[in-house]
Amino acid sequence: MSQRQVPCPCCGKLSPWSSDNPWRPFCSERCKQIDLGLWAAEQYRVAGSPVDPLADDGSDHRA
């Protein structure tokens, strides 16, 4: 039985989908870091309603 291959979300190169691939689903640490950088730069967004960061919702967020 051959090992399942999936396209890397960053570059599209086929990479193994197994516990032997430490960067799964990416093909390499480089692609994983590029993807993390895009999240950090807010290039990706999770869908949702807009939120006003200055609005007071009445909750206390202090620990």
C-alpha positions as protocol buffer text, in pm:
chain_id: "A"
residue {
  index: 1
  type: MET
  ca { x: 0 y: 0 z: 0 }
}
residue {
  index: 2
  type: SER
  ca { x: 149 y: 334 z: -103 }
}
residue {
  index: 3
  type: GLN
  ca { x: 169 y: 630 z: 128 }
}
residue {
  index: 4
  type: ARG
  ca { x: -99 y: 896 z: 83 }
}
residue {
  index: 5
  type: GLN
  ca { x: 33 y: 1214 z: -83 }
}
residue {
  index: 6
  type: VAL
  ca { x: -132 y: 1555 z: -43 }
}
residue {
  index: 7
  type: PRO
  ca { x: -48 y: 1889 z: -206 }
}
residue {
  index: 8
  type: CYS
  ca { x: 136 y: 2135 z: 17 }
}
residue {
  index: 9
  type: PRO
  ca { x: -99 y: 2429 z: 93 }
}
residue {
  index: 10
  type: CYS
  ca { x: 187 y: 2672 z: 29 }
}
residue {
  index: 11
  type: CYS
  ca { x: 368 y: 2552 z: -284 }
}
residue {
  index: 12
  type: GLY
  ca { x: 151 y: 2267 z: -415 }
}
residue {
  index: 13
  type: LYS
  ca { x: 430 y: 2006 z: -407 }
}
residue {
  index: 14
  type: LEU
  ca { x: 308 y: 1658 z: -312 }
}
residue {
  index: 15
  type: SER
  ca { x: 413 y: 1556 z: 37 }
}
residue {
  index: 16
  type: PRO
  ca { x: 344 y: 1250 z: 250 }
}
residue {
  index: 17
  type: TRP
  ca { x: 47 y: 1262 z: 486 }
}
residue {
  index: 18
  type: SER
  ca { x: 194 y: 1061 z: 771 }
}
residue {
  index: 19
  type: SER
  ca { x: 336 y: 1100 z: 1119 }
}
residue {
  index: 20
  type: ASP
  ca { x: 680 y: 1069 z: 955 }
}
residue {
  index: 21
  type: ASN
  ca { x: 632 y: 1418 z: 804 }
}
residue {
  index: 22
  type: PRO
  ca { x: 694 y: 1665 z: 1090 }
}
residue {
  index: 23
  type: TRP
  ca { x: 561 y: 1957 z: 882 }
}
residue {
  index: 24
  type: ARG
  ca { x: 234 y: 1791 z: 777 }
}
residue {
  index: 25
  type: PRO
  ca { x: 37 y: 1916 z: 579 }
}
residue {
  index: 26
  type: PHE
  ca { x: 331 y: 2120 z: 445 }
}
residue {
  index: 27
  type: CYS
  ca { x: 619 y: 1973 z: 246 }
}
residue {
  index: 28
  type: SER
  ca { x: 891 y: 2149 z: 445 }
}
residue {
  index: 29
  type: GLU
  ca { x: 966 y: 2373 z: 741 }
}
residue {
  index: 30
  type: ARG
  ca { x: 1010 y: 2660 z: 494 }
}
residue {
  index: 31
  type: CYS
  ca { x: 653 y: 2630 z: 363 }
}
residue {
  index: 32
  type: LYS
  ca { x: 522 y: 2598 z: 719 }
}
residue {
  index: 33
  type: GLN
  ca { x: 704 y: 2920 z: 819 }
}
residue {
  index: 34
  type: ILE
  ca { x: 580 y: 3106 z: 510 }
}
residue {
  index: 35
  type: ASP
  ca { x: 222 y: 3011 z: 600 }
}
residue {
  index: 36
  type: LEU
  ca { x: 271 y: 3119 z: 963 }
}
residue {
  index: 37
  type: GLY
  ca { x: 412 y: 3451 z: 841 }
}
residue {
  index: 38
  type: LEU
  ca { x: 104 y: 3510 z: 625 }
}
residue {
  index: 39
  type: TRP
  ca { x: -121 y: 3453 z: 928 }
}
residue {
  index: 40
  type: ALA
  ca { x: 96 y: 3689 z: 1138 }
}
residue {
  index: 41
  type: ALA
  ca { x: 77 y: 3955 z: 865 }
}
residue {
  index: 42
  type: GLU
  ca { x: -303 y: 3915 z: 864 }
}
residue {
  index: 43
  type: GLN
  ca { x: -305 y: 3797 z: 502 }
}
residue {
  index: 44
  type: TYR
  ca { x: -548 y: 3523 z: 605 }
}
residue {
  index: 45
  type: ARG
  ca { x: -874 y: 3593 z: 787 }
}
residue {
  index: 46
  type: VAL
  ca { x: -1132 y: 3376 z: 957 }
}
residue {
  index: 47
  type: ALA
  ca { x: -1483 y: 3467 z: 841 }
}
residue {
  index: 48
  type: GLY
  ca { x: -1707 y: 3638 z: 1092 }
}
residue {
  index: 49
  type: SER
  ca { x: -1895 y: 3954 z: 1172 }
}
residue {
  index: 50
  type: PRO
  ca { x: -1689 y: 4273 z: 1197 }
}
residue {
  index: 51
  type: VAL
  ca { x: -1597 y: 4367 z: 1554 }
}
residue {
  index: 52
  type: ASP
  ca { x: -1531 y: 4719 z: 1679 }
}
residue {
  index: 53
  type: PRO
  ca { x: -1217 y: 4682 z: 1895 }
}
residue {
  index: 54
  type: LEU
  ca { x: -1304 y: 5004 z: 2082 }
}
residue {
  index: 55
  type: ALA
  ca { x: -1658 y: 4898 z: 2172 }
}
residue {
  index: 56
  type: ASP
  ca { x: -1718 y: 4808 z: 2537 }
}
residue {
  index: 57
  type: ASP
  ca { x: -1917 y: 4486 z: 2554 }
}
residue {
  index: 58
  type: GLY
  ca { x: -1944 y: 4504 z: 2934 }
}
residue {
  index: 59
  type: SER
  ca { x: -1724 y: 4201 z: 3001 }
}
residue {
  index: 60
  type: ASP
  ca { x: -1417 y: 4215 z: 3219 }
}
residue {
  index: 61
  type: HIS
  ca { x: -1119 y: 4065 z: 3028 }
}
residue {
  index: 62
  type: ARG
  ca { x: -869 y: 4099 z: 3311 }
}
residue {
  index: 63
  type: ALA
  ca { x: -728 y: 3780 z: 3456 }
}
